[in-house]
């Protein structure tokens, strides 16, 4: 009896040590990617599920998206989104309560959609909310196959404890990220602001100089935008700017940076891009803006054009201020003549 109690005590001490270490690790960083990576490693290490996923709540869209998917055919479901209340994960996110299902297919809350997409046959499921201060931030879902043993009470305890630590760390990191974003992003368009642009451009120029790469910048100014504000008001003008920002983002690569410089001026920073290629990007953005019908939901159906200026490193300038000045000047040459056009520095 004493030996059994001693073994049990050792196991409990070991568990506490593990969770203490996890707690310290998770709360020692404010980097969301690092936190998610720690969660991924610890779940795989401690629980070894066949398939598992971490879904995060998208507050803007009011649904869930798969942030991490681990296991067989994970790529098949990583782009799927779940509505609040949909399936077991959606139910947990909506209710904020954990679920332990021995036979998922016998539960009316279970949705077969993910199994149909992935080809996986779900048997038992543990689904735990990442909940902090009463708010559900996401859901961790562990899934086992039909032929595997059911999850144990210890598995449930481990996952629940891990989820509690993870929720605190994630909430802190998301708050820090929101505060950080406020200092470098524009409130209206959610693009980067000019403060961020100057810092980024300085670092990117140093990198381009070091590795002998090109760098291009595009200035964009909307034509006759003042008329939109004067006719429809600044609220409608802001909505138009937001739609223009989305067109710009959709026209760029992931490595490119889009900036609202001020008023109705935008800047695009294109790393590792020659002037010739930047002119093609500017032409693509120009056409996308010109061919779009704006503010259709408001019933206004506004058409819009823009004037563009392009400058490149090292062809036109060797420092950020000259690069910005030359692209800006080229843009104003278009604006003061033809409008709806592109000029190179």
Secondary structure as the mmCIF struct_conf table of DSSP 4:
data_model
#
loop_
_struct_conf.conf_type_id
_struct_conf.id
_struct_conf.beg_label_comp_id
_struct_conf.beg_label_asym_id
_struct_conf.beg_label_seq_id
_struct_conf.end_label_comp_id
_struct_conf.end_label_asym_id
_struct_conf.end_label_seq_id
HELX_RH_AL_P HELX_RH_AL_P1 UNK A 2 UNK A 26
TURN_TY1_P TURN_TY1_P1 UNK A 27 UNK A 28
HELX_RH_AL_P HELX_RH_AL_P2 UNK A 32 UNK A 46
TURN_TY1_P TURN_TY1_P2 UNK A 47 UNK A 47
BEND BEND1 UNK A 50 UNK A 50
STRN STRN1 UNK A 51 UNK A 58
TURN_TY1_P TURN_TY1_P3 UNK A 59 UNK A 62
STRN STRN2 UNK A 63 UNK A 70
BEND BEND2 UNK A 71 UNK A 71
TURN_TY1_P TURN_TY1_P4 UNK A 72 UNK A 73
HELX_RH_3T_P HELX_RH_3T_P1 UNK A 74 UNK A 76
TURN_TY1_P TURN_TY1_P5 UNK A 77 UNK A 79
STRN STRN3 UNK A 81 UNK A 83
TURN_TY1_P TURN_TY1_P6 UNK A 84 UNK A 85
BEND BEND3 UNK A 86 UNK A 86
HELX_RH_AL_P HELX_RH_AL_P3 UNK A 87 UNK A 95
STRN STRN4 UNK A 99 UNK A 101
BEND BEND4 UNK A 102 UNK A 103
HELX_RH_3T_P HELX_RH_3T_P2 UNK A 104 UNK A 106
BEND BEND5 UNK A 107 UNK A 107
TURN_TY1_P TURN_TY1_P7 UNK A 108 UNK A 109
BEND BEND6 UNK A 112 UNK A 112
HELX_RH_AL_P HELX_RH_AL_P4 UNK A 113 UNK A 118
STRN STRN5 UNK A 122 UNK A 132
TURN_TY1_P TURN_TY1_P8 UNK A 133 UNK A 134
STRN STRN6 UNK A 135 UNK A 145
TURN_TY1_P TURN_TY1_P9 UNK A 146 UNK A 147
BEND BEND7 UNK A 148 UNK A 148
HELX_LH_PP_P HELX_LH_PP_P1 UNK A 149 UNK A 152
HELX_RH_AL_P HELX_RH_AL_P5 UNK A 153 UNK A 184
STRN STRN7 UNK A 185 UNK A 185
TURN_TY1_P TURN_TY1_P10 UNK A 187 UNK A 189
BEND BEND8 UNK A 191 UNK A 191
STRN STRN8 UNK A 192 UNK A 192
HELX_RH_AL_P HELX_RH_AL_P6 UNK A 194 UNK A 211
TURN_TY1_P TURN_TY1_P11 UNK A 212 UNK A 212
STRN STRN9 UNK A 215 UNK A 222
TURN_TY1_P TURN_TY1_P12 UNK A 223 UNK A 224
HELX_RH_AL_P HELX_RH_AL_P7 UNK A 225 UNK A 232
HELX_RH_AL_P HELX_RH_AL_P8 UNK A 234 UNK A 251
BEND BEND9 UNK A 252 UNK A 252
TURN_TY1_P TURN_TY1_P13 UNK A 254 UNK A 255
STRN STRN10 UNK A 257 UNK A 262
TURN_TY1_P TURN_TY1_P14 UNK A 263 UNK A 264
STRN STRN11 UNK A 265 UNK A 271
TURN_TY1_P TURN_TY1_P15 UNK A 272 UNK A 272
HELX_RH_AL_P HELX_RH_AL_P9 UNK A 275 UNK A 290
TURN_TY1_P TURN_TY1_P16 UNK A 291 UNK A 291
STRN STRN12 UNK A 294 UNK A 294
TURN_TY1_P TURN_TY1_P17 UNK A 296 UNK A 299
STRN STRN13 UNK A 302 UNK A 302
STRN STRN14 UNK A 306 UNK A 313
TURN_TY1_P TURN_TY1_P18 UNK A 314 UNK A 316
BEND BEND10 UNK A 318 UNK A 319
HELX_RH_AL_P HELX_RH_AL_P10 UNK A 320 UNK A 335
TURN_TY1_P TURN_TY1_P19 UNK A 336 UNK A 338
BEND BEND11 UNK A 340 UNK A 340
STRN STRN15 UNK A 342 UNK A 344
#
